[in-house]
Structures are given as C-alpha cells and as structure tokens.
Amino acid sequence: MGSVGVLDFIVCDDRATLIWLAQLAALELHPSLALVEDPARPTVLAFDLDPGAPATAVECAQVALRLRGLFGALGLECFAKHSGSKGIQVYVPLNTDVDYERTKSYARAVAQALERAEAELVVSQQKKELRNGKVLVDWSQNDYSKTTVAVYSLRCRERPWVSTPLLWDEVEALADDGDPDSVRFGTEQVLERVAEHGDLFAPVLELEQELPEQP
C-alpha cells in the first residue's frame, strides 16, 4: 500500500481480540469504511463534521440535519454519531456494490453543494483559515487509505468520551438548545443507552441502499 510496501492490519471481529487490543492500550480504534472481505468496497458514505471555533457541535448538528434532509429527499436514510471529540459524523449506509471512486466524488459533490447553499455555515475545504466559525464537511474520509473512529470507541483525551450513536431527536435538540455537551457521553452512560435503545448503529451495518446519481 503506497510507498511503504505491504502493511498488515489487525482484524478485530471477536471479544478476545478486542480485549487483546485493550491490553495493548489501543484506546482509539480507527477502522476503514470497508470490510476485510472486500477492502476496496466501502459499505457507507461518511461525512465528518468538524467545527472551527467558535463553532461547536451545535453548528455540526445543524449541518447534520441538512444532510439528513438532503438524503431523505433522495429516499435514503442516514445515521448520526458524536465523534467523541468535537464534532458529529453522519453515515449513509450502502452495503451494495460501489467503490471509493464513486463514494468519494459523491461526498465531495454533496459537501460543495452544502457550501454553496450555506456559505456562512459550511466549508468543504481543509484550509484552517477558512474554517473559523464554520463547520468543515470533511468528505475526504471516503478513501481506501483513510480510517474513521469506530462507533463506541473511546477517544484519547483527558476525559475519554465515547464515539456514540445519536438519536435524531437528540441532534434536533442540540441544534435548538445550544448545549454542545448534551451529546457527550462517558462509558457508563453509553452502556445505559445501549440497554435502553439497543445498538442505534446496527442499521449502518445492515441497511442496503443504492447511491443515486450525483447531485
């Protein structure tokens, strides 16, 4: 892969391997968007919404709702999770025959369309000087060589928040009430949420959706 030659990656698909990773202090887990059976076929379209100060997760929630509306108009469901850091991520499950060339160009087109429609809120370019007070809609994660923080992964912070699936009601409330801490969860809270709601992220692994023509 690339200029470094062949790389070996760990396949973590059972509890024993997960415990082994924890014993190695692998606090953050960042898998690719594909499965080991077919690493060239992404299973999702992913958007990483990253706020540039003084913007917060509140503005990210507003952009996430715009993404939900956009894909809803196309007949597609999408799902949100807090990154466990500053922002929110939106996933559009595909689980169909598609490649990274298609998903990356599609995600870029969506981000650029949002930027044109919401110039005061959204930026689609990585340049830091463009991001003050706006939300970067990072489409570049849709790439064979990129990884994204796993659902339920802890983050390596002073307080290890969890990358947690969110209900859309929670995203709507966040966009309205202006409290970015309302969707930050620790480990015990996440276990309570799973007991109450089940695995909110399960449809991302199972739902089959066809990507329509590029917007």
C-alpha positions in Angstrom: 0.0 0.0 0.0 1.5 3.3 -1.1 5.3 3.8 -0.8 5.8 1.8 2.4 5.0 -1.6 0.8 2.6 -4.1 2.2 1.0 -3.4 5.6 -0.6 -5.9 7.9 -3.7 -4.9 9.7 -5.5 -6.4 12.6 -8.9 -7.9 12.1 -10.9 -7.3 15.3 -14.1 -9.4 14.9 -14.4 -11.0 18.3 -14.3 -10.2 22.0 -11.0 -11.8 22.6 -9.2 -9.6 20.0 -10.9 -6.5 21.4 -9.6 -7.4 24.9 -6.1 -8.0 23.5 -6.2 -4.6 21.9 -7.3 -3.0 25.2 -4.4 -4.7 26.9 -2.1 -3.1 24.4 -3.6 0.3 25.4 -5.2 0.7 22.0 -7.7 3.2 23.3 -8.8 4.6 20.0 -9.9 2.3 17.2 -10.0 3.6 13.6 -11.2 1.1 11.1 -11.6 1.6 7.3 -15.1 2.1 5.8 -14.9 -1.3 4.2 -15.0 -4.9 5.4 -12.0 -7.3 5.3 -13.8 -9.5 2.8 -13.7 -6.7 0.2 -11.4 -3.8 1.3 -12.0 -1.9 -2.0 -15.8 -1.7 -1.5 -16.9 0.9 1.1 -20.0 0.0 3.0 -21.1 3.6 3.7 -20.9 7.2 2.7 -19.4 9.1 5.6 -19.3 12.8 6.5 -17.1 14.0 9.3 -18.5 17.4 10.6 -15.7 19.3 12.3 -16.4 22.7 13.9 -13.9 25.5 13.6 -14.0 27.7 16.8 -16.1 29.4 17.9 -18.4 27.0 16.2 -19.2 23.8 18.2 -21.2 20.6 18.0 -24.3 22.8 17.9 -23.4 24.0 14.4 -22.4 20.5 13.5 -25.9 19.3 14.5 -27.4 22.0 12.2 -25.3 20.7 9.3 -26.2 17.1 10.1 -29.9 17.9 9.9 -29.3 19.4 6.5 -27.6 16.3 5.4 -30.5 14.2 6.7 -32.9 16.4 4.7 -30.8 16.2 1.5 -30.6 12.4 1.6 -34.1 12.0 2.8 -35.2 13.8 -0.3 -33.3 11.1 -2.3 -35.1 8.3 -0.4 -32.0 7.4 1.7 -31.7 7.0 5.4 -28.7 8.3 7.3 -27.5 8.0 10.9 -25.6 10.3 13.2 -23.0 9.7 15.9 -20.9 12.0 18.1 -17.2 11.7 17.2 -16.3 11.6 20.9 -14.2 14.7 20.2 -15.7 18.0 19.0 -18.0 17.1 16.1 -20.6 14.9 14.7 -20.4 12.3 11.9 -23.2 11.3 9.5 -23.2 7.9 7.8 -25.3 6.9 4.8 -25.4 3.0 4.8 -24.9 1.5 1.3 -23.8 -2.2 1.7 -24.1 -2.5 -2.1 -21.7 -2.8 -5.0 -19.9 0.5 -5.0 -16.3 1.7 -5.0 -14.3 4.5 -3.3 -14.0 6.5 -6.6 -17.8 6.8 -6.6 -18.4 7.5 -2.9 -15.5 10.0 -2.6 -16.7 12.0 -5.6 -20.3 11.9 -4.4 -19.3 13.0 -0.9 -17.3 15.9 -2.3 -20.2 17.0 -4.5 -22.5 16.9 -1.5 -20.1 19.0 0.6 -19.6 21.5 -2.1 -23.3 21.8 -2.7 -23.9 22.4 1.0 -21.1 25.1 1.0 -22.8 26.9 -1.9 -26.2 26.8 -0.1 -24.9 27.6 3.4 -21.8 29.7 2.8 -22.0 31.3 6.3 -22.1 27.8 8.0 -20.3 25.3 5.8 -16.9 24.9 4.3 -15.7 22.0 2.2 -12.0 22.8 2.0 -9.5 21.7 4.6 -7.7 25.0 4.9 -7.8 26.1 8.5 -8.0 29.8 7.7 -11.4 29.1 6.0 -12.9 27.3 8.9 -13.3 30.0 11.6 -16.9 29.8 12.9 -17.9 27.3 10.3 -18.3 23.5 10.0 -15.9 21.6 7.8 -17.9 18.9 5.9 -15.0 16.5 5.6 -15.7 14.3 2.6 -12.1 13.1 2.2 -12.6 10.2 4.7 -14.3 8.3 1.8 -11.0 6.9 0.7 -9.3 3.5 0.6 -6.3 4.8 2.6 -8.3 6.6 5.3 -9.8 5.4 8.5 -12.5 6.8 10.8 -13.0 6.5 14.5 -15.1 3.4 15.3 -18.5 3.6 16.8 -18.3 3.1 20.6 -14.5 3.7 20.6 -13.1 5.8 23.4 -11.1 8.9 22.5 -7.7 9.6 23.8 -8.5 12.8 25.7 -8.1 13.9 29.3 -11.6 12.6 29.7 -12.2 9.7 27.3 -15.5 10.5 25.8 -17.1 7.7 23.6 -17.9 7.9 19.9 -21.6 7.4 20.4 -24.6 6.9 18.1 -27.2 9.6 18.4 -31.0 9.7 18.0 -32.1 12.3 15.5 -34.3 13.8 18.3 -31.1 14.4 20.2 -29.5 16.1 17.2 -32.5 18.3 16.7 -32.5 19.3 20.4 -28.8 20.1 20.1 -29.3 22.3 17.1 -32.0 24.2 19.0 -30.8 24.5 22.6 -27.1 25.3 22.0 -25.6 22.9 24.6 -22.7 21.1 22.9 -22.1 18.9 26.0 -25.6 17.4 25.8 -24.4 14.7 23.3 -21.1 13.9 25.0 -21.2 10.5 26.8 -18.9 8.5 29.0 -18.6 4.8 29.2 -21.3 4.2 31.8 -23.7 6.5 30.0 -23.2 4.6 26.7 -23.9 1.3 28.4 -27.1 2.7 29.8 -28.0 4.0 26.3 -27.5 0.6 24.7 -29.6 -1.0 27.4 -32.4 1.5 26.7 -32.2 1.9 22.9 -30.2 -1.1 21.7 -27.5 -0.6 19.1 -28.5 2.5 17.3 -25.7 2.0 14.8 -26.8 -1.5 13.8 -28.7 -0.3 10.6 -25.5 1.2 9.3 -24.0 -2.3 9.1 -27.2 -3.9 7.6 -29.3 -1.5 5.6 -28.8 -1.8 1.8 -29.2 1.4 -0.2 -28.3 2.4 -3.7 -26.4 5.6 -4.2 -28.4 7.7 -6.7 -26.9 9.9 -9.4 -24.5 12.6 -8.2 -26.2 15.8 -7.1 
